[in-house]
């Protein structure tokens, strides 16, 4: 093994020690560091074969983080995974049965945020919560349904 290959592998392992990365993300970081394209590909292949890189496992972890900790919608979580370099086919596989989770997370988010918005008029609270949920990727139907559950006076 030559010196460049060893340095590329050491740098890749250092990056993986900080947090999980997708194959695409790791390859891009190696290239940005000045590693040649072919050496970056061989390094990613080597780490995948050793089991240090697994996009499916990373996708499951990121999905769980996006939905439960960040309280993103399914659409928002998919976008988050795509931004992290997870291939589209893996993202589709990971999100096969997640429709009701959206509504539950929207309600959880409303409950979390409504405490800080208590001093505002009800109309302002509804508008702010609606816009926050919309920015997080929830569909308008899901938002209205969740707001109806948690805030009694919703006028359409």
N, CA, C and O of each residue as an XYZ file, in Angstrom:
624
protein
N       0.862     -1.175      0.000
C       0.000      0.000      0.000
C       0.904      1.232      0.000
O       1.841      1.328      0.792
N       0.610      2.172     -0.900
C       1.451      3.354     -0.978
C       1.036      4.404      0.045
O       0.004      4.281      0.705
N       1.854      5.426      0.160
C       1.663      6.461      1.181
C       0.382      7.268      0.956
O      -0.321      7.578      1.917
N       0.065      7.616     -0.305
C      -1.143      8.386     -0.598
C      -2.404      7.617     -0.224
O      -3.349      8.176      0.332
N      -2.398      6.339     -0.537
C      -3.551      5.495     -0.223
C      -3.740      5.395      1.296
O      -4.864      5.447      1.795
N      -2.650      5.255      2.006
C      -2.701      5.175      3.461
C      -3.234      6.482      4.063
O      -4.063      6.457      4.972
N      -2.759      7.605      3.557
C      -3.232      8.908      4.056
C      -4.714      9.111      3.774
O      -5.445      9.624      4.621
N      -5.159      8.710      2.583
C      -6.577      8.845      2.224
C      -7.442      8.010      3.158
O      -8.490      8.469      3.612
N      -7.008      6.781      3.448
C      -7.775      5.910      4.342
C      -7.801      6.462      5.769
O      -8.832      6.427      6.439
N      -6.669      6.965      6.218
C      -6.614      7.540      7.567
C      -7.526      8.764      7.683
O      -8.217      8.938      8.686
N      -7.521      9.605      6.654
C      -8.382     10.787      6.664
C      -9.862     10.384      6.648
O     -10.682     10.974      7.352
N     -10.192      9.372      5.835
C     -11.579      8.903      5.765
C     -12.022      8.335      7.109
O     -13.141      8.595      7.551
N     -11.163      7.572      7.755
C     -11.498      7.031      9.078
C     -11.663      8.140     10.111
O     -12.517      8.060     10.995
N     -10.841      9.167      9.990
C     -10.961     10.316     10.896
C     -12.322     10.985     10.711
O     -12.989     11.328     11.687
N     -12.732     11.170      9.447
C     -14.039     11.782      9.177
C     -15.175     10.911      9.726
O     -16.144     11.426     10.284
N     -15.049      9.599      9.565
C     -16.091      8.690     10.051
C     -16.124      8.620     11.578
O     -17.144      8.246     12.158
N     -15.027      8.974     12.227
C     -15.029      8.959     13.691
C     -15.870     10.097     14.261
O     -16.355     10.010     15.389
N     -16.044     11.172     13.476
C     -16.850     12.302     13.938
C     -18.337     12.002     13.841
O     -19.092     12.266     14.777
N     -18.758     11.449     12.704
C     -20.175     11.110     12.495
C     -20.285     10.192     11.286
O     -19.361     10.088     10.480
N     -21.436      9.525     11.175
C     -21.671      8.671     10.024
C     -21.786      9.501      8.755
O     -22.354     10.593      8.764
N     -21.254      8.984      7.688
C     -21.309      9.675      6.395
C     -21.725      8.699      5.313
O     -21.446      7.503      5.385
N     -22.402      9.239      4.304
C     -22.772      8.412      3.160
C     -21.545      8.252      2.264
O     -20.559      8.977      2.396
N     -21.629      7.296      1.363
C     -20.521      7.067      0.428
C     -20.255      8.316     -0.409
O     -19.106      8.712     -0.606
N     -21.328      8.929     -0.896
C     -21.180     10.136     -1.724
C     -20.548     11.274     -0.931
O     -19.685     11.994     -1.435
N     -20.989     11.426      0.314
C     -20.468     12.482      1.186
C     -18.969     12.280      1.449
O     -18.185     13.226      1.379
N     -18.588     11.045      1.749
C     -17.189     10.748      2.046
C     -16.310     10.947      0.816
O     -15.215     11.502      0.911
N     -16.787     10.497     -0.326
C     -16.022     10.668     -1.569
C     -15.807     12.156     -1.863
O     -14.712     12.570     -2.242
N     -16.859     12.951     -1.685
C     -16.748     14.393     -1.935
C     -15.742     15.045     -0.980
O     -14.977     15.919     -1.388
N     -15.741     14.626      0.281
C     -14.798     15.195      1.244
C     -13.359     14.812      0.896
O     -12.444     15.625      1.028
N     -13.170     13.580      0.455
C     -11.821     13.153      0.068
C     -11.316     13.947     -1.129
O     -10.161     14.372     -1.161
N     -12.185     14.142     -2.107
C     -11.801     14.908     -3.297
C     -11.513     16.352     -2.921
O     -10.564     16.950     -3.429
N     -12.324     16.914     -2.036
C     -12.106     18.290     -1.585
C     -10.770     18.422     -0.847
O     -10.155     19.488     -0.857
N     -10.330     17.343     -0.214
C      -9.047     17.341      0.495
C      -7.863     17.270     -0.479
O      -6.725     17.531     -0.088
N      -8.129     16.917     -1.752
C      -7.067     16.863     -2.743
C      -6.729     15.459     -3.197
O      -5.770     15.258     -3.941
N      -7.512     14.486     -2.755
C      -7.300     13.099     -3.163
C      -7.850     12.934     -4.579
O      -8.888     13.507     -4.910
N      -7.164     12.161     -5.412
C      -7.632     11.951     -6.782
C      -8.954     11.187     -6.768
O      -9.284     10.499     -5.802
N      -9.696     11.325     -7.855
C     -11.017     10.694     -7.954
C     -10.914      9.167     -7.828
O     -11.699      8.545     -7.112
N      -9.957      8.579     -8.518
C      -9.814      7.112     -8.479
C      -9.403      6.623     -7.094
O      -9.857      5.567     -6.653
N      -8.550      7.375     -6.404
C      -8.141      6.996     -5.053
C      -9.304      7.155     -4.069
O      -9.462      6.353     -3.149
N     -10.106      8.185     -4.269
C     -11.284      8.388     -3.412
C     -12.266      7.238     -3.581
O     -12.808      6.738     -2.596
N     -12.501      6.814     -4.820
C     -13.411      5.694     -5.086
C     -12.873      4.411     -4.460
O     -13.628      3.661     -3.841
N     -11.586      4.154     -4.614
C     -11.009      2.927     -4.041
C     -11.048      2.960     -2.510
O     -11.248      1.924     -1.876
N     -10.861      4.131     -1.919
C     -10.934      4.258     -0.465
C     -12.356      3.996      0.030
O     -12.550      3.294      1.022
N     -13.340      4.556     -0.656
C     -14.747      4.327     -0.294
C     -15.085      2.840     -0.442
O     -15.748      2.272      0.425
N     -14.643      2.214     -1.513
C     -14.885      0.775     -1.713
C     -14.247     -0.042     -0.594
O     -14.865     -0.961     -0.056
N     -13.019      0.297     -0.250
C     -12.302     -0.410      0.812
C     -13.066     -0.308      2.137
O     -13.245     -1.311      2.828
N     -13.510      0.887      2.486
C     -14.230      1.082      3.754
C     -15.607      0.418      3.721
O     -16.077     -0.071      4.748
N     -16.253      0.395      2.567
C     -17.544     -0.295      2.443
C     -17.355     -1.787      2.653
O     -18.153     -2.424      3.342
N     -16.300     -2.354      2.061
C     -16.023     -3.789      2.198
C     -15.674     -4.168      3.634
O     -15.962     -5.285      4.064
N     -15.061     -3.257      4.376
C     -14.757     -3.515      5.783
C     -15.984     -3.336      6.681
O     -15.977     -3.759      7.837
N     -17.033     -2.711      6.148
C     -18.250     -2.510      6.929
C     -18.334     -1.159      7.615
O     -19.249     -0.928      8.407
N     -17.403     -0.266      7.330
C     -17.439      1.066      7.934
C     -18.425      2.002      7.245
O     -18.867      2.982      7.845
N     -18.769      1.717      6.013
C     -19.727      2.522      5.256
C     -20.928      1.653      4.889
O     -20.778      0.610      4.253
N     -22.101      2.086      5.288
C     -23.323      1.365      4.944
C     -24.442      2.399      4.816
O     -24.976      2.874      5.819
N     -24.787      2.740      3.584
C     -25.791      3.781      3.356
C     -27.169      3.390      3.878
O     -27.924      4.263      4.308
N     -27.521      2.107      3.853
C     -28.834      1.675      4.341
C     -28.923      1.872      5.851
O     -29.914      2.396      6.359
N     -27.891      1.452      6.558
C     -27.854      1.614      8.012
C     -27.863      3.096      8.393
O     -28.568      3.504      9.316
N     -27.080      3.886      7.680
C     -27.038      5.326      7.938
C     -28.396      5.956      7.664
O     -28.831      6.836      8.408
N     -29.070      5.517      6.606
C     -30.391      6.054      6.268
C     -31.391      5.770      7.388
O     -32.184      6.642      7.745
N     -31.361      4.565      7.942
C     -32.253      4.219      9.059
C     -31.992      5.125     10.258
O     -32.930      5.629     10.877
N     -30.731      5.327     10.581
C     -30.357      6.180     11.712
C     -30.787      7.622     11.486
O     -31.362      8.249     12.376
N     -30.506      8.149     10.292
C     -30.866      9.531      9.987
C     -32.383      9.717      9.951
O     -32.890     10.757     10.373
N     -33.103      8.723      9.454
C     -34.569      8.774      9.433
C     -35.104      8.879     10.851
O     -35.965      9.709     11.143
N     -34.589      8.035     11.721
C     -35.015      8.047     13.118
C     -34.719      9.395     13.767
O     -35.556      9.941     14.486
N     -33.536      9.925     13.513
C     -33.146     11.225     14.058
C     -34.040     12.344     13.522
O     -34.491     13.201     14.282
N     -34.290     12.333     12.231
C     -35.078     13.398     11.596
C     -36.519     13.389     12.085
O     -37.108     14.449     12.297
N     -37.086     12.215     12.265
C     -38.492     12.126     12.645
C     -38.687     12.323     14.143
O     -39.578     13.066     14.552
N     -37.877     11.676     14.963
C     -38.124     11.737     16.398
C     -37.465     12.933     17.077
O     -38.082     13.552     17.944
N     -36.231     13.276     16.711
C     -35.548     14.377     17.393
C     -35.813     15.725     16.738
O     -36.081     16.708     17.428
N     -35.739     15.777     15.420
C     -35.954     17.037     14.710
C     -37.422     17.300     14.417
O     -37.791     18.408     14.028
N     -38.269     16.275     14.603
C     -39.711     16.354     14.361
C     -40.033     16.840     12.949
O     -40.943     17.643     12.746
N     -39.275     16.343     11.987
C     -39.539     16.663     10.589
C     -40.662     15.773     10.065
O     -40.920     14.696     10.602
N     -41.313     16.233      9.026
C     -42.329     15.414      8.373
C     -41.617     14.332      7.564
O     -40.391     14.324      7.454
N     -42.400     13.431      7.006
C     -41.822     12.393      6.157
C     -41.122     13.039      4.961
O     -40.013     12.648      4.594
N     -41.777     14.024      4.362
C     -41.183     14.735      3.223
C     -39.901     15.443      3.641
O     -38.891     15.388      2.939
N     -39.952     16.109      4.792
C     -38.767     16.800      5.297
C     -37.632     15.843      5.620
O     -36.467     16.146      5.362
N     -37.971     14.680      6.188
C     -36.959     13.684      6.515
C     -36.333     13.102      5.243
O     -35.127     12.864      5.190
N     -37.163     12.876      4.223
C     -36.626     12.380      2.946
C     -35.644     13.385      2.356
O     -34.570     13.019      1.876
N     -36.030     14.649      2.400
C     -35.159     15.705      1.881
C     -33.845     15.751      2.667
O     -32.771     15.921      2.090
N     -33.944     15.598      3.981
C     -32.764     15.602      4.852
C     -31.808     14.465      4.460
O     -30.598     14.672      4.373
N     -32.349     13.280      4.228
C     -31.514     12.142      3.842
C     -30.877     12.357      2.474
O     -29.707     12.032      2.271
N     -31.643     12.901      1.541
C     -31.097     13.170      0.209
C     -29.971     14.202      0.277
O     -28.971     14.087     -0.432
N     -30.140     15.210      1.136
C     -29.100     16.226      1.295
C     -27.829     15.632      1.895
O     -26.728     16.116      1.632
N     -27.982     14.589      2.696
C     -26.829     13.934      3.307
C     -26.162     12.928      2.369
O     -25.196     12.272      2.759
N     -26.663     12.799      1.139
C     -26.006     11.969      0.143
C     -26.505     10.536      0.064
O     -25.866      9.694     -0.567
N     -27.629     10.249      0.688
C     -28.197      8.907      0.606
C     -28.883      8.771     -0.754
O     -29.662      9.649     -1.126
N     -28.618      7.697     -1.511
C     -29.252      7.514     -2.819
C     -30.776      7.434     -2.723
O     -31.318      6.923     -1.743
N     -31.453      7.939     -3.738
C     -32.913      8.026     -3.766
C     -33.591      6.667     -3.574
O     -34.613      6.589     -2.892
N     -33.054      5.603     -4.155
C     -33.691      4.288     -4.015
C     -33.631      3.777     -2.575
O     -34.561      3.114     -2.116
N     -32.554      4.078     -1.866
C     -32.455      3.685     -0.460
C     -33.431      4.492      0.383
O     -34.066      3.949      1.287
N     -33.557      5.781      0.095
C     -34.505      6.634      0.830
C     -35.929      6.105      0.644
O     -36.696      6.040      1.605
N     -36.282      5.730     -0.576
C     -37.622      5.188     -0.841
C     -37.872      3.913     -0.056
O     -38.957      3.732      0.498
N     -36.893      3.033      0.001
C     -37.032      1.780      0.740
C     -37.210      2.019      2.237
O     -37.998      1.335      2.890
N     -36.484      2.980      2.769
C     -36.514      3.235      4.203
C     -37.853      3.832      4.648
O     -38.262      3.630      5.791
N     -38.537      4.560      3.766
C     -39.769      5.261      4.139
C     -41.036      4.597      3.605
O     -41.979      5.301      3.244
N     -41.088      3.301      3.544
C     -42.252      2.640      2.964
C     -43.534      2.830      3.780
O     -44.586      3.063      3.184
N     -43.496      2.741      5.111
C     -44.725      2.743      5.912
C     -44.701      3.848      6.968
O     -44.669      3.539      8.159
N     -44.715      5.106      6.582
C     -44.563      6.181      7.556
C     -45.638      7.276      7.482
O     -45.348      8.415      7.847
N     -46.838      6.989      7.037
C     -47.835      8.040      6.840
C     -48.417      8.583      8.160
O     -48.494      9.799      8.337
N     -48.822      7.709      9.076
C     -49.440      8.152     10.331
C     -48.432      8.839     11.240
O     -48.810      9.646     12.089
N     -47.173      8.532     11.069
C     -46.116      9.154     11.864
C     -46.107     10.666     11.661
O     -45.835     11.420     12.596
N     -46.402     11.105     10.446
C     -46.449     12.535     10.138
C     -47.410     13.272     11.057
O     -47.046     14.273     11.674
N     -48.623     12.779     11.145
C     -49.654     13.439     11.940
C     -49.272     13.444     13.420
O     -49.440     14.456     14.101
N     -48.762     12.323     13.915
C     -48.350     12.231     15.324
C     -47.224     13.209     15.636
O     -47.227     13.858     16.682
N     -46.263     13.310     14.722
C     -45.154     14.240     14.941
C     -45.605     15.696     14.858
O     -45.089     16.548     15.581
N     -46.553     15.981     13.990
C     -47.077     17.347     13.905
C     -47.748     17.719     15.225
O     -47.557     18.825     15.729
N     -48.527     16.807     15.781
C     -49.186     17.058     17.068
C     -48.142     17.227     18.172
O     -48.272     18.106     19.023
N     -47.107     16.382     18.156
C     -46.046     16.474     19.159
C     -45.336     17.830     19.063
O     -45.021     18.452     20.078
N     -45.091     18.275     17.825
C     -44.430     19.568     17.609
C     -45.310     20.707     18.120
O     -44.818     21.639     18.755
N     -46.614     20.630     17.842
C     -47.547     21.661     18.310
C     -47.536     21.723     19.834
O     -47.468     22.807     20.413
N     -47.603     20.581     20.474
C     -47.589     20.539     21.945
C     -46.300     21.140     22.500
O     -46.317     21.826     23.522
N     -45.209     20.885     21.837
C     -43.913     21.400     22.281
C     -43.844     22.921     22.134
O     -43.343     23.611     23.021
N     -44.346     23.435     21.018
C     -44.205     24.858     20.713
C     -45.319     25.733     21.306
O     -45.129     26.936     21.484
N     -46.445     25.151     21.603
C     -47.584     25.958     22.039
C     -47.312     26.618     23.391
O     -47.873     27.670     23.694
N     -46.457     26.003     24.196
C     -46.109     26.593     25.502
C     -45.413     27.941     25.342
O     -45.642     28.857     26.132
N     -44.573     28.064     24.332
C     -43.835     29.313     24.139
C     -44.672     30.374     23.439
O     -44.310     31.550     23.433
N     -45.786     29.962     22.850
C     -46.629     30.901     22.112
C     -47.883     31.300     22.897
O     -48.773     31.953     22.352
N     -47.956     30.916     24.148
C     -49.160     31.130     24.952
C     -49.565     32.581     25.134
O     -50.751     32.857     25.314
N     -48.644     33.503     25.095
C     -48.969     34.908     25.335
C     -49.567     35.607     24.117
O     -50.041     36.738     24.228
N     -49.551     34.957     22.965
C     -50.073     35.560     21.739
C     -51.552     35.219     21.547
O     -52.043     34.234     22.100
N     -52.262     36.040     20.759
C     -53.658     35.705     20.437
C     -53.721     34.380     19.674
O     -52.766     33.982     19.006
N     -54.864     33.713     19.789
C     -55.022     32.379     19.200
C     -54.769     32.374     17.692
O     -54.169     31.439     17.161
N     -55.228     33.415     17.012
C     -55.030     33.486     15.563
C     -53.541     33.533     15.210
O     -53.113     32.889     14.252
N     -52.758     34.284     15.972
C     -51.315     34.379     15.755
C     -50.643     33.033     16.015
O     -49.753     32.619     15.271
N     -51.073     32.360     17.067
C     -50.518     31.050     17.408
C     -50.773     30.067     16.267
O     -49.864     29.355     15.840
N     -52.009     30.032     15.777
C     -52.354     29.129     14.674
C     -51.509     29.419     13.438
O     -50.964     28.509     12.813
N     -51.412     30.695     13.099
C     -50.666     31.091     11.908
C     -49.182     30.707     12.038
O     -48.593     30.170     11.100
N     -48.591     30.984     13.194
C     -47.173     30.685     13.396
C     -46.909     29.177     13.376
O     -45.949     28.713     12.761
N     -47.766     28.430     14.051
C     -47.592     26.983     14.061
C     -47.762     26.405     12.649
O     -47.001     25.536     12.225
N     -48.772     26.905     11.936
C     -49.009     26.437     10.564
C     -47.766     26.678      9.714
O     -47.314     25.779      9.005
N     -47.216     27.882      9.781
C     -46.043     28.225      8.963
C     -44.806     27.436      9.375
O     -44.023     27.016      8.523
N     -44.629     27.235     10.685
C     -43.478     26.448     11.144
C     -43.568     25.010     10.639
O     -42.581     24.445     10.169
N     -44.752     24.429     10.740
C     -44.934     23.049     10.276
C     -44.780     22.951      8.758
O     -44.229     21.976      8.247
N     -45.259     23.948      8.055
C     -45.117     23.970      6.600
C     -43.638     23.996      6.216
O     -43.221     23.292      5.295
N     -42.847     24.806      6.921
C     -41.409     24.876      6.639
C     -40.698     23.568      6.974
O     -39.645     23.273      6.408
N     -41.261     22.790      7.879
C     -40.677     21.503      8.242
C     -41.090     20.397      7.278
O     -40.653     19.255      7.423
N     -41.926     20.722      6.295
C     -42.253     19.764      5.251
C     -43.585     19.056      5.409
O     -43.883     18.144      4.638
N     -44.393     19.445      6.380
C     -45.698     18.807      6.553
C     -46.666     19.306      5.490
O     -46.583     20.453      5.049
N     -47.576     18.443      5.086
C     -48.575     18.838      4.095
C     -49.630     19.710      4.769
O     -49.859     19.567      5.970
N     -50.283     20.616      4.024
C     -51.326     21.460      4.612
C     -52.447     20.645      5.255
O     -52.973     21.042      6.295
N     -52.823     19.511      4.654
C     -53.891     18.678      5.225
C     -53.485     18.120      6.582
O     -54.285     18.112      7.518
N     -52.256     17.659      6.690
C     -51.756     17.118      7.958
C     -51.707     18.211      9.015
O     -52.073     17.971     10.166
N     -51.264     19.400      8.647
C     -51.156     20.512      9.593
C     -52.531     20.895     10.118
O     -52.717     21.040     11.327
N     -53.492     21.058      9.219
C     -54.837     21.460      9.628
C     -55.450     20.401     10.538
O     -56.084     20.729     11.541
N     -55.264     19.151     10.192
C     -55.782     18.061     11.018
C     -55.159     18.091     12.417
O     -55.868     17.943     13.412
N     -53.868     18.276     12.495
C     -53.179     18.316     13.792
C     -53.598     19.547     14.593
O     -53.788     19.464     15.806
N     -53.741     20.678     13.923
C     -54.165     21.894     14.626
C     -55.594     21.763     15.141
O     -55.909     22.260     16.222
N     -56.452     21.104     14.386
C     -57.832     20.882     14.844
C     -57.832     20.035     16.114
O     -58.645     20.259     17.010
N     -56.931     19.072     16.193
C     -56.842     18.228     17.387
C     -56.382     19.018     18.610
O     -56.891     18.816     19.712
N     -55.429     19.907     18.414
C     -54.813     20.588     19.552
C     -55.380     21.978     19.830
O     -55.394     22.418     20.979
N     -55.839     22.657     18.816
C     -56.443     24.000     18.996
C     -57.873     23.909     18.517
O     -58.123     23.674     17.335
N     -58.799     24.090     19.412
C     -60.209     23.790     19.137
C     -60.810     24.684     18.039
O     -61.569     24.186     17.207
N     -60.500     25.947     18.013
C     -61.161     26.880     17.091
C     -60.357     27.092     15.815
O     -59.669     28.103     15.672
N     -60.439     26.162     14.907
C     -59.761     26.315     13.617
C     -60.806     26.675     12.562
O     -61.745     25.920     12.312
N     -60.622     27.843     11.951
C     -61.523     28.255     10.879
C     -60.799     28.088      9.568
O     -59.676     28.565      9.406
N     -61.445     27.405      8.619
C     -60.820     27.211      7.306
C     -61.238     28.296      6.353
O     -60.813     28.301      5.198
